[in-house]
Amino acid sequence: MSPLSLQLPLTFETSFRVRYAETDAQGVVHHSNYLVWFEAGRCEMVRVRSGRSYRDLEDLGYLMVVVDLQAHYLMPARFDDLVQLRISLVEWRSRQLAFEYALSLPNGPLLVTGRTSHVVLERATRRLVRLPEALRLLLWPG
């Protein structure tokens, strides 16, 4: 399957509860945690879709790195809120891919939206490479 024939967006959803340690002195989630949740969601997306992990890509000699990150904070999450994360792979080019994110409360308001762009480096040399077939297989197995 060539990347050009892949259907985008590829979407995945997961949910989790806000832990007390993720909140600040004002009782709301610290802004940096949303970015950690973006990454955790991407990792879970790969694991659920393929039964494999990002580590498998690294073991094959590749690193997927963030080259651009945007986050728009609309409303805060609070301790013990159930948060839903929707992740969409929205771009797949020869050397770059991008994900969009939407965090919300169940049946409730949108909290944060975001986008990350990534490139793949050869692990040994840290040189930019074309998106490898191994990455495609992590997102579109079979």
C-alpha positions in Angstrom: 0.0 0.0 0.0 1.5 3.3 -1.0 1.2 6.3 1.4 -0.7 8.1 -1.3 -3.5 5.5 -1.1 -3.9 5.9 2.7 -7.2 7.3 3.8 -6.7 10.5 6.0 -7.6 11.5 8.5 -6.9 8.4 10.6 -8.6 8.9 13.9 -8.2 7.4 17.4 -9.9 8.2 20.7 -8.9 7.4 24.2 -9.9 8.7 27.7 -8.3 9.0 31.1 -8.8 10.7 34.4 -6.8 13.8 35.5 -4.4 12.9 38.3 -3.8 15.2 41.3 -0.1 15.5 40.4 -1.1 17.0 37.0 -2.8 20.0 38.6 -1.2 23.3 39.8 -1.8 25.4 42.9 -4.9 26.9 41.3 -6.5 23.4 41.0 -6.3 23.2 37.2 -4.2 21.0 34.9 -0.8 22.6 34.3 -0.5 23.6 30.7 2.5 21.4 30.1 0.5 18.2 30.8 -1.6 18.6 27.7 1.5 18.2 25.6 2.4 15.0 27.5 -1.1 13.7 26.9 -0.7 14.4 23.1 2.4 12.2 23.2 0.8 9.5 25.3 -2.2 9.5 22.9 0.1 9.0 19.9 1.8 6.1 21.6 -1.5 4.5 22.5 -2.8 5.0 19.0 0.2 3.0 17.6 -0.2 0.3 20.3 -3.9 -0.2 19.7 -3.8 -0.1 15.9 -0.8 -2.4 15.4 -0.1 -4.2 18.7 3.4 -2.7 18.6 5.0 0.4 20.0 7.1 3.4 19.1 10.0 1.5 20.6 9.7 -1.0 17.7 10.3 1.9 15.3 13.4 2.9 17.3 14.6 -0.7 17.4 14.5 -0.6 13.5 16.9 2.4 13.6 14.5 5.4 13.3 13.5 8.3 15.6 10.2 10.2 15.1 10.7 13.7 16.3 8.5 16.7 16.8 9.5 19.7 14.7 6.4 21.9 15.3 3.9 22.0 18.1 0.8 24.2 18.6 -1.7 24.1 21.4 -4.8 26.3 21.9 -6.1 26.4 25.5 -9.8 27.0 25.7 -10.9 25.8 29.1 -9.0 24.0 32.0 -9.4 20.5 33.1 -9.4 19.8 36.8 -8.5 17.0 39.2 -10.5 13.8 38.6 -12.1 15.0 35.4 -12.6 12.3 32.8 -10.9 13.7 29.7 -11.4 12.4 26.2 -8.6 12.7 23.7 -9.2 12.5 19.9 -6.1 12.2 17.8 -6.2 12.4 14.0 -3.3 11.8 11.6 -4.1 14.5 9.1 -0.9 14.7 7.0 1.4 12.2 5.5 4.1 13.5 3.1 7.3 12.0 2.0 9.3 13.4 4.9 6.7 14.7 7.3 3.5 13.8 9.1 1.1 15.7 11.3 -1.4 14.9 14.0 -4.2 17.1 15.3 -5.7 16.7 18.8 -8.9 17.6 20.6 -9.3 17.2 24.4 -12.7 17.5 25.9 -14.9 16.5 28.7 -17.4 13.7 27.9 -20.4 15.3 26.1 -18.9 18.6 27.2 -16.9 21.5 26.2 -13.7 21.4 24.2 -10.7 22.0 26.5 -7.6 22.1 24.2 -6.9 21.7 20.6 -3.4 21.1 19.1 -1.3 20.0 16.3 2.2 18.4 16.0 4.4 17.9 13.0 7.0 15.2 12.9 9.9 14.0 10.8 11.9 10.8 11.0 15.6 10.6 11.6 17.9 7.7 11.1 18.9 6.8 14.6 22.6 6.2 14.0 23.3 9.4 12.0 20.4 11.7 13.2 19.9 12.5 9.5 16.4 13.2 8.1 15.0 10.3 6.0 11.8 9.7 4.1 9.0 8.3 6.2 9.8 4.6 6.4 7.5 1.7 5.6 7.9 0.5 9.2 6.1 3.7 10.4 3.3 3.1 7.9 2.9 -0.4 9.3 2.6 0.9 12.8 -0.3 3.1 11.8 -1.9 0.9 9.0 -1.0 -2.7 9.8 -1.8 -5.3 7.2 
